[in-house]
Amino acid sequence: MAGCAASIALARKGRRVTLIEREPTPRHKVCGEFLSGEALEDLHALGIDVASLGAVPIDYVRLAAARRAAEAPLPFSAASLTRKALDTALIAEAIGAGVRVERGRSVKTLARTAPNVWQVTLDDGTTFEAPTVFLATGKHDLRGHARPEDPQRWVAFKMYFQLTRGQAAELEHASELMLYPGGYGGIQPVEGGIANFCCVVQQRYLARVGHRWENFLAKVQQDCPHLAMRLAGAEPLLAKPIAVTHIPYGYIRPTSENGLYCIGDQAAVIPSFTGDGISIALHTARCAVAAYVAEEPAPVFQAKLRSALMTQMRLAELAADGLNNGFARAVLPFCLRVWPGVMRVTAKLTRVAHQAAVVPMQAPAEV
Ligand SMILES: Cc1cc2nc3c(=O)[nH]c(=O)nc-3n(C[C@H](O)[C@H](O)[C@H](O)COP(=O)(O)OP(=O)(O)OC[C@H]3O[C@@H](n4cnc5c(N)ncnc54)[C@H](O)[C@@H]3O)c2cc1C
C-alpha cells in the first residue's frame, strides 16, 4: 500500500522508481479491509476509484461485547474493499505511471555501501543501487532495520464467510467490532456479497485453546454471542484462515538513516480496531515523497512524522487498553447505548488528520 502510493507519486513527479514486491500477484492479506474517509481521499488522489472496483459503502459502526451491542453512524464516509482488489489496482496504477515493477522478487538485505548509495540485494543475488530507498515492507521486517519485539505477542487472522441471507442483510453497510478476552475482531461486508472476519488475539489466550483456529473461533462465539448470531449457518470461503504474528502495536519509528524513508507499517503501527492502518500507510507515503522532493533529510522527516502521529497513536492505544479490559467489555456497549456520541468521538480522535501532514522544511526542488 505505502510502497505503491509512494512509487506512483514519485513517478508522477518525473523520478525514476523501481518497486520491488515479493508476491508475483496480489493475494489476500490479513486486514479488516475498512477504508476510512482519509484513505478514500488519498486513494482518489492516486487515481483509484474504489466504487468502480466494487467497494461497499460503510455507514455504521456497531460494537458488540458479552450480550450487548450498540450502534452509531460513522462521522465520515467509509467503505470496504478486499486488499486483493485494491493492491491489484494500485500495482496497475504504478505501472501506468511509469514505475518499473519487479514482482515475485524478494529483498534479502538493504545496506548503505557508500555515503550516498543504498544497495538492495534480492534473494537470487541480484543487486540494485540507489541514493534513496523507501522502506515499505509492511508487517515484515528486514534484517538490520527491524522494529522492536511485540511484547503482547499478537496473532491476527482473517477469514471470508458467505453469511446467510438474513445475516448479510443485518450486516449491510455496517462494520461490527466484537470484544472478547485477549483481543477483538471485526466483521464487515466486502465486494461480491461476502463478509470479512478479521481478528487479533494475544498468543497466551490462543494457547488456552491449543493454538487451533476452530477452537478459537468457537470460544470467541461463546464469549460474544453477537458473532455466533452472525456466523450461524455461514460458510467459510478459504480452506484455512490467513494469519500473521509480530504486530508491534503503538510503534512509531523514532529516526532513520540518510536516504532511507520508512513508511506504512514500517513507520507506525496503529491498533487495528481503528481501521486506520491503510490511511496511515497512504499518509506516510505522501508525506515522505513531499519531504524527499523538498530534499528534507530522511532522519528529519522521520522525527517530524513521529511527533505528528504521536497523539493519535497514544489515544488509540488508550482505547485499545480499554477494549481489552474485562470490566470495560461488560459495560461499554451499555454506556454507548446511553451516549452513542462516544463512539463517534473515538472514531474521530483515532484518525490520522490530514492537517497533521508533515510539512517539509525547504521549498520543493525543481522536478
Ligand atoms: C488484524 C489486522 C486488521 C487490520 N485491519 C485494517 C483495516 O480494516 N483498515 C485499515 O486501514 N488497516 C487495517 N490494518 C492495517 C493495515 O493492514 C496496514 O497498516 C497496511 O496494510 C500497511 O500498509 P503497508 O504498505 O505498510 O504494508 P502492506 O500493505 O502489508 O505491504 C507490504 C508489502 O511489502 C511486501 N514485502 C514484504 N517484505 C518484502 C521483501 N523482503 N521484499 C519485497 N517485498 C516485500 C509484501 O509482499 C507486501 O505486498 C489491519 C492490520 C491488522 C494486523
The ligand as an SDF file (V2000), in Angstrom:
LIG
                    3D

 53 58  0  0  0  0  0  0  0  0999 V2000
   -5.6660   -7.7420   12.0760 C   0  0  0  0  0  0  0  0  0  0  0  0
   -5.4710   -6.5010   11.2880 C   0  0  0  0  0  0  0  0  0  0  0  0
   -6.5740   -5.8370   10.7660 C   0  0  0  0  0  0  0  0  0  0  0  0
   -6.3900   -4.6300   10.0640 C   0  0  0  0  0  0  0  0  0  0  0  0
   -7.4960   -4.0010    9.5660 N   0  0  0  0  0  0  0  0  0  0  0  0
   -7.3560   -2.8290    8.9310 C   0  0  0  0  0  0  0  0  0  0  0  0
   -8.4930   -2.1550    8.3970 C   0  0  0  0  0  0  0  0  0  0  0  0
   -9.6230   -2.6510    8.4550 O   0  0  0  0  0  0  0  0  0  0  0  0
   -8.3100   -0.9650    7.8060 N   0  0  0  0  0  0  0  0  0  0  0  0
   -7.0710   -0.3870    7.7310 C   0  0  0  0  0  0  0  0  0  0  0  0
   -6.9640    0.7380    7.2240 O   0  0  0  0  0  0  0  0  0  0  0  0
   -5.9660   -1.0180    8.1850 N   0  0  0  0  0  0  0  0  0  0  0  0
   -6.0810   -2.2220    8.7670 C   0  0  0  0  0  0  0  0  0  0  0  0
   -4.9660   -2.8900    9.2070 N   0  0  0  0  0  0  0  0  0  0  0  0
   -3.6500   -2.3010    8.9860 C   0  0  0  0  0  0  0  0  0  0  0  0
   -3.2050   -2.4020    7.5170 C   0  0  0  0  0  0  0  0  0  0  0  0
   -3.3630   -3.7000    7.0340 O   0  0  0  0  0  0  0  0  0  0  0  0
   -1.7210   -1.9960    7.4250 C   0  0  0  0  0  0  0  0  0  0  0  0
   -1.4800   -0.8950    8.2350 O   0  0  0  0  0  0  0  0  0  0  0  0
   -1.3490   -1.6580    5.9860 C   0  0  0  0  0  0  0  0  0  0  0  0
   -1.5180   -2.7530    5.1400 O   0  0  0  0  0  0  0  0  0  0  0  0
    0.1010   -1.2070    5.9490 C   0  0  0  0  0  0  0  0  0  0  0  0
    0.4760   -0.9690    4.6250 O   0  0  0  0  0  0  0  0  0  0  0  0
    1.9970   -1.1880    4.2050 P   0  0  0  0  0  0  0  0  0  0  0  0
    2.1190   -0.6590    2.8340 O   0  0  0  0  0  0  0  0  0  0  0  0
    2.9040   -0.6890    5.2580 O   0  0  0  0  0  0  0  0  0  0  0  0
    2.1730   -2.7740    4.1990 O   0  0  0  0  0  0  0  0  0  0  0  0
    1.4920   -3.8730    3.2540 P   0  0  0  0  0  0  0  0  0  0  0  0
    0.2520   -3.3730    2.6570 O   0  0  0  0  0  0  0  0  0  0  0  0
    1.4520   -5.1190    4.0690 O   0  0  0  0  0  0  0  0  0  0  0  0
    2.5360   -4.0530    2.0890 O   0  0  0  0  0  0  0  0  0  0  0  0
    3.8410   -4.5340    2.3170 C   0  0  0  0  0  0  0  0  0  0  0  0
    4.2980   -5.1860    1.0250 C   0  0  0  0  0  0  0  0  0  0  0  0
    5.6910   -5.4700    1.1030 O   0  0  0  0  0  0  0  0  0  0  0  0
    5.9330   -6.7380    0.5130 C   0  0  0  0  0  0  0  0  0  0  0  0
    7.1600   -7.2480    1.1100 N   0  0  0  0  0  0  0  0  0  0  0  0
    7.3660   -7.5800    2.4010 C   0  0  0  0  0  0  0  0  0  0  0  0
    8.6390   -7.9670    2.5820 N   0  0  0  0  0  0  0  0  0  0  0  0
    9.2440   -7.8800    1.3800 C   0  0  0  0  0  0  0  0  0  0  0  0
   10.5620   -8.1650    0.9180 C   0  0  0  0  0  0  0  0  0  0  0  0
   11.5080   -8.6180    1.7530 N   0  0  0  0  0  0  0  0  0  0  0  0
   10.8520   -7.9600   -0.3980 N   0  0  0  0  0  0  0  0  0  0  0  0
    9.9010   -7.4900   -1.2530 C   0  0  0  0  0  0  0  0  0  0  0  0
    8.6360   -7.2230   -0.8620 N   0  0  0  0  0  0  0  0  0  0  0  0
    8.3170   -7.4170    0.4270 C   0  0  0  0  0  0  0  0  0  0  0  0
    4.7200   -7.5640    0.8650 C   0  0  0  0  0  0  0  0  0  0  0  0
    4.5500   -8.6490   -0.0230 O   0  0  0  0  0  0  0  0  0  0  0  0
    3.6090   -6.5110    0.7730 C   0  0  0  0  0  0  0  0  0  0  0  0
    2.9950   -6.5090   -0.5040 O   0  0  0  0  0  0  0  0  0  0  0  0
   -5.0970   -4.1000    9.8820 C   0  0  0  0  0  0  0  0  0  0  0  0
   -3.9840   -4.7770   10.3870 C   0  0  0  0  0  0  0  0  0  0  0  0
   -4.1570   -5.9740   11.0750 C   0  0  0  0  0  0  0  0  0  0  0  0
   -2.9650   -6.7010   11.6120 C   0  0  0  0  0  0  0  0  0  0  0  0
  1  2  1  0
  2  3  1  0
  2 52  2  0
  3  4  2  0
  4  5  1  0
  4 50  1  0
  5  6  2  0
  6  7  1  0
  6 13  1  0
  7  8  2  0
  7  9  1  0
  9 10  1  0
 10 11  2  0
 10 12  1  0
 12 13  2  0
 13 14  1  0
 14 15  1  0
 14 50  1  0
 15 16  1  0
 16 17  1  0
 16 18  1  0
 18 19  1  0
 18 20  1  0
 20 21  1  0
 20 22  1  0
 22 23  1  0
 23 24  1  0
 24 25  2  0
 24 26  1  0
 24 27  1  0
 27 28  1  0
 28 29  2  0
 28 30  1  0
 28 31  1  0
 31 32  1  0
 32 33  1  0
 33 34  1  0
 33 48  1  0
 34 35  1  0
 35 36  1  0
 35 46  1  0
 36 37  1  0
 36 45  1  0
 37 38  2  0
 38 39  1  0
 39 40  1  0
 39 45  2  0
 40 41  1  0
 40 42  2  0
 42 43  1  0
 43 44  2  0
 44 45  1  0
 46 47  1  0
 46 48  1  0
 48 49  1  0
 50 51  2  0
 51 52  1  0
 52 53  1  0
M  END
$$$$
